[in-house]
């Protein structure tokens, strides 16, 4: 076989492989990493997820680089309340965000003193054991970027154990939606989004919230103010499926022996 033929076969193979990867990521499953604390306690900075692309159908935002090949969604379906969804942020569609669906089209949503009311009924919220997590390097880096005084959001949530290791302790609650979906949330302070007016979810939209209620820019906050507002379903990318990797941020890419110590194996394999 000539050198030219071998080169052409290699190029052909690489092109086919690239097409398979693009189709797989566009139609079936794609990875997503957690960059912030907005979905604590379920998700921590450094968690990596697999996101299923088919549950809500396909729109331009399902595809890499969001090419405007068609309008609306193909094979579209409405999420269920409680689903954890990844979506193209309305303010900057090049960024993918992750939140939990609370309201569907036609629902009335209001937050009063940190309690979420769905169609006039309070979503039950029960206090459970505090969330205690070690301060990790990726939390320190995030706090530095946000110019926060503590990687635990506020110094009142930070403490050191007998060995001097720093930890965060957060008040944790369990909410249960009318469809039986149950999940844990954090409610840290009496923040500005703990008391809102009544939101009416428009047709073709959903209302999403972060599980860390005081550290999430979500549907309680307008797009103009840095939040999500009512999320168009066309922006949905997929549904969180399973955690496949997690790192505390202490590893160096150039030092392979540090990779294992940075991995959090207890967080791998958790579903939603």
N, C-alpha and C positions, 0 to 999 in steps of 0.2 A: 504494500500500500504506500502511495506517495506521501510525502510530507504535507503537501497541499490538501490531500484528501483527509488526512488525520486531523489537520487544523480545522477544516470545515466540519468534520464530525464532532469535534469538541465544541465548536461554536454552536452547532445545532443542538447538542445536548444541553448546553448551558441556557440557551434560549427556551427550550422546552421546560427545563427545570424551573426557570424564572416564571414561566406562565403557570405552571402547576402551583407554585408557591403563592402567586398573586390570586389565583382562583380559590385556593384553599383558604387564604386569609379573608378574601372578599365574601365568600359564600358560606363557610363553615365555622371556623374558629380562629380567633386572633388573640395575641397576648396583650396584657395591660398591666402597668405597674402603678402602685399607689404612691403619689408624691406628697400627700398632705394628711393632716389628722382629721379631715372632715367626716370620715366614715368610721372613726373609733366608736365603740370598742371592737367591732367586727374586723375592721381592716386597719393595719398599722403601716406607717411609712416603710417602704422596702418590701411589702408583699407584692407578689406577681400572680396574676390571675389568668385563666383562660376564659374568654368571652364567646359565647355561642352567638352566631350571627343570624340564624334562621328564625328564632321565635317570633320576631315582630315584622318580618318581611325585609325588603331591601329598598334603600333609597340611595341617592348619590353619596350620602355620608357613610354608607356601608363600604364604599370603594376607596382604595388608597388615593390620596390627593383630591378626592371628591369631584371627579369630572362631572360636568352637567350634561349627562347623557339622556336623562329623562326627568320628569317632574313627579312628585308624590312618591308612593311606595308600591312595590310589586309584592303580592302575596302578603299584604299588611294585616296585622292583627293587633289588638289592644293589649297592653301589659296587664298583669294582675296587680292589685294592691299588695305591696310588700316586696315586689320584685326589686332586685338591685340591678340597675341599668347603667350602661356606659353610653354616652351620647356626645355629639359634637356640640360644644358650648355655643349658645346663640350669639354671644358677644364676639367670640373668635372661633369659628368652626374648625380651625386647624388644631385646636386643643380638644382633647377628649376628657370629659369629666365623668364622675361616677356618683350616683345618689340612689336613694330608695324611693320608689313610687308610693305615694300616699293617696293621691286623688286622681280620679278618672274624669272624662268629659261629663259635665253637668253637675259634678260634686261641688258642695259648698265647704270651704276649708277656713278655719279660723284658729289662731293660737291665743290662749288666754292663760297668763301666769305659767307658761311653759307646758300647758296641757293642749294637745291637738284635738280640735272638735271637727268631726267629719259628719256633714249633713245634720248638724245640730247636736250630735251625740259625742260625748267625750270618749276618746280612745283610752281605754284603761292603761294606767301607768303605775307600776308597782316597784317600790324600792327593793333592790337586790344588793348583793355584796359589792363593795367598791372594786373598781378596776385598779389593779396595782401592776405597773409595768416598769422595767428598768429603763433609765435614760440611755438611749442608744446614740451612737455618733450621727445617724441620719436625722434624729430629732434635734440634736444640737445644731446641725447644719441648717435645718429648716428654721429654727428659732433665730439663728444669726441672720438669715435672709429676710426674716420678717421683723428684725430688730426687736424681738421679744426679750423681756428680762429673764425669762426662764424657759427651758425646753418643755416644761410642763404647763405652758401657757401663762400661769401666774405662780409666783413663789409659794403661795399658800398651798398649792397642790404638790409641792416637791418636798421630799424628805430623804435622809440618808440612813442606811441600815447600820448594824453594829460593825460591819466591815468598812464602812465609809462609802459604800456604793450608793449612787443617787437613783431614786425611784420617783415615779409619779403616782399619786393616789387620786382617783376621780370618783365622784358620786355616780352610781350606775343604776339604771332603771330598766324594766321590761315593759314594752308596749305590746298590745295584742289587737290586731285589726278585726273588723267584723267577719272577715272570711277565715279567721283562725290563725292567720300568719302572725307569728310572734318573733320578736327580735329585741336586742338590747340597745339602749341609747345612753348618751351622757348628757346631763344637764348641769352645767358648771356654775353659771352665774345668772343673775336676773338681767339678761341682755335685751337690747332693743327689739330683737325679733321674737321675744317671748310673749309679746302682746301685739296682735295685728288686727286689722280689719278683716272683713269676710271676703275671701277670694272665691270667685266662681270660675271653675275650670272650663275654658271654652271648648267647643267641638274641635276634635283633631289634636288636642293637647293633653298633657298630664301634669300633675303637681308633684314635684320631687323635693325631698328633704335629705340632708345629711344626718346620719345617726348621732354625730357629735353636734348637738343643736346650737351651741354657742360658737362653733368654729367652722360653720358651713355657710357659704354663699349659695343659696338655693332659690326655690320658687317663692319664698317669702320676700325676696329682694328682687327688685326690677333689674332688667338687663342694663339699663342706663346707670344704675347704682352699683354695678359689678356682680349682680346675681344672675339667676336663670329666668325668673318670671315664669309664666306659663310655658312649659316646654313643648314645642311642636313635635308630634310623633315622627315626623319626617327626619328629625335629628337623631333618632335612636340608632345606635350602632349595634347593640346586642345586650344580652343578659349575662351577668356574672355566673360562672358555672362552677369553678373549683380553683383553689389556690395550688399552684404548682411549684412555687419557690418563695423563699423569704430570706432577707438579709438585714442585719442590723446596721450596715453601713461601715463596719470597721475594716473591711477587706481592702486591699490595694490591688488594682487590676494587674500590676506588674509583679506582684508577689504571690504566686499561686498558693503557697503554704498558708496564707492568711484566709483563703476562701472558706475553708471548712469551719473555722472558728466563728466566722461571721454568719453562717447559715443558721436559721431558726427552724430546725426540722419538725418541731411540734406544730408548726403552722402550715405545713405542707399537707395537702390532701383534704382540707376543709371545704365542704360544699356550701351551698347557699339555699 
